[in-house]
Amino acid sequence: MTHRYILHVDFDAFYASVEEILNPSLKGKPIIVGAPPERRGVVASASYPARACGVHPAMPTAQALRLCPQALVLPPRHKVYGEYSKRMMDILSEYSPLVEPLSLDEAFLDLSGCEARWGSAEDLAHQLQGRLLSELGLTASMGLASNKLVAKIASGLEKPRGFVVVAAGSEVEFL
């Protein structure tokens, strides 16, 4: 019986991380990417220092600034994020013909049957994490499971740059 291996790849704090790449002086600082509070803006992305203050995506920017007054609010640059996303999808497509983008910063890959070429699905995922970091400068969290739902949940458990494997047959226990 062939096992099914679904990998969910999710970049960590994607917009904020891209901003740090474009302006390295922002690294390690609380960054909020989103519309300003006077325009009733919401947080599209927040760096991990901002998240440590309680800021999270979809939060009103005004509330985020009350929690983290030292944060820098940057306007989103969707074209730039789209370019990074395309580069990510191009890399993912080299590992599997079955890539399903979910958004600019996340996708599913079906790694079933890829062992002959790439080794185990776990090894491939680790290789992919390293490649995304070395070529794009971005960290990604990943979940590997026998289905999309469990892989997606698993990828969010150990952010940033986490990797969680849910073995086939243990999905119910995991959930």
Secondary structure, 3 states (H helix, E strand, C coil): CCCCCEEEEEECCHHHHHHHHHCHHHCCCCEEEECCHHHCCEEEEECHHHHCCCCCCCCEHHHHHHHCCCCEEECCCHHHHHHHHHHHHHHHHCCCCCEEEEECCEEEEECCCCHHHHCCHHHHHHHHHHHHHHHHCCCEEEEEECCHHHHHHHHCCCCCCCEEECCCCCHHHHC
